[in-house]
Amino acid sequence: MAEFLQFFFSGLTVGTVYALVALGFTLIYNASDVINFAQGEFVMLGGMSTVFLALAGVPVPFAALIAVIVTAAVGLALHRFAIEPARGASPVALIMITIGASIFLRGVAQIVFDKRFHSLPPVLGAEPFRFGGAAVLPQSLVVFAGAGIIVMLLWQFVDRTMLGKAIIATAANRLAARLVGIDTRRIVGLSFVISAAIGAVAGILVTPITLTSYDVGTLLALKGFAAAMLGGIGSALGAVIGGLLLGMFEAFSAGYISSQYKDAVAFLVILAVLFAMPQGVLGRGKVERV
Amino acid sequence: MSVRALVSHRLAGLAMIAAITILLPPFFPSAYYYRVGALVFIFALAAMGLNLLMGFAGQVSLGHAGFLGIGGYTVAIAPIYFGMPSWLCILGGAALSGLVAFLVGRPILRLKGHYLAVATLGFGVLVAIVLTNEAVWTGGPDGMMVPRLTLFEWRVRESDAWYWIAAATFLFGAVLALNLIDSPTGRALKAIHDSEVASSMLGVDVARQKLAIFVLSAIYVSVAGSYLALFNGHITPDVSGFVRSIELVAMVVLGGMGSVAGSLVGAAVLVVLPQILTVLHDYEHMVLGLILMGFMIFLRQGIVPSLAAVLAGRRT
């Protein structure tokens, strides 16, 4: 039982990060149909900026705040200078643009920062506490809490504010949204900013546990994309569930089967799910019009 | 045959490529240029295979480097452990890739759009993981040596020999591809590209055609993988990695989807560019990312179709 709980908590921690990355994918996809492979780079930028600002003597909370703002600005720039000029390009071309952006951001990061691994001091101390026989890092709780707050805030924002409703409208039908006077271009830009900020927060929260370096983004983007697909692309709830499921699969297969093949199990599960449910767990079926 | 008919013949472009291939080497200052040229043709072969799937049948694959790995590791493992001659292993690898594509193709190709993308991505990553972890056979993450290709007592290892072999194979593959495009199968694929529902209404067996082209594209990529391994004399699991798959897709999209010449141009750009950019040291990745974005934003149809459109526009 202790073993089970141990794997459960580690899966939940990683899964939370995947969920946040998948949420970022979903936000941008809903607003613009773009699959943003630079999403992992937002996570990297959040973590790395905080680390280097802290090294420069900025208190960690301020460093984190600045890092989120910087990453959000990068998200806005990505939309303004790479996605917006390519309006009307094919989905594959847009994917290649975001991959180009991720290579570019990684290239910039290795110059501005460095190529080493870095960590941040955990918020609540580094001493693990016992829970039903499992050792849990206090930072894991910070990750859960942070992710919970983000999801709640996002939900409130989308549900309660006019701007949030405009995002929903744009996701539902871009043409209709424009017809009722929504500036969909601004909404897409906004979704890039929010996605980048969410990614940055995820990067900052998880850095004390998993460390960060200039190249952590690629694998995170892959896993986040897979998680979003697992849940059914376009569904925010699906993204969160997909992320948590993926984290669990990984942790349990690493624990009970083979740690070398944990990534393999994750992708096998995704293939199996897609074969059984071609639209993802929570996705809606689409009918092609001829 | 009039000059006009000759110029517009569907193999005219290929004849031009062949002419350039033959005329270029006298200007190569060193063997290094043969090496880069060989790499261009090897990757062009792989890109052309993927282009058949993406450009003609309209199916995205983010995992085709998996077949690069199957082809590459077949020529690495089979000669060492089973004493098979390397040239036979190229064919064996192609057959194995075709078989794997046949088995995974049917369920994978039922998926559409981004779901197809993530499923193929998963396939490629799985191949890379297996190659990394089965260290007894593959040497693990460090990879393994690949015995050189021997043809009639001749150990093929010089770059110029590989330049000619790769170029000849590319041209052969291109003739095959162009003939296929002009066949009923090719027209069925184009119909599938435009609308799967509509083409199935017209009697096209969509699942079968997609599977056939998936298998064929896997074979192209597998042969390229075998060549790459034999040419380098060394192979690592990175050959199947996500980055390699993306590179292949980038070659196809950059050169132009559905354009055979585009596959060559795309491969040339993405093979030559990193060689040039190494002088930039730390700035290499930054510039590569910028160039990739720039190409996709300003030449979104791909280099060859965009150029063709410009030329056609000038003529009228």
Interface residues (C-beta under 8 A of the other chain):
Chain A: I35 A82 P85 A86 G88 A89 S90 P91 V92 A93 L94 I95 M96 I97 I99 G100 A101 S102 I103 F104 L105 R106 G107 V108 Q110 I111 T218 L222 F225 A226 M229 I233 Q260 Y261 D263 A264 F267 L268 I270 L271 L274 F275 P278 Q279 G280 E288 V290
Chain B: M54 V60 P107 I108 R110 L111 K112 G113 H114 Y115 A117 V118 A119 L121 G122 F123 V125 L126 I129 V130 T132 N133 S195 E196 V197 A198 M201 F242 V243 I246 V249 A250 V253 L254 M257 D282 Y283 E284 H285 M286 V287 L288 G289 L290 I291 L292 M293 M296 I297 R300
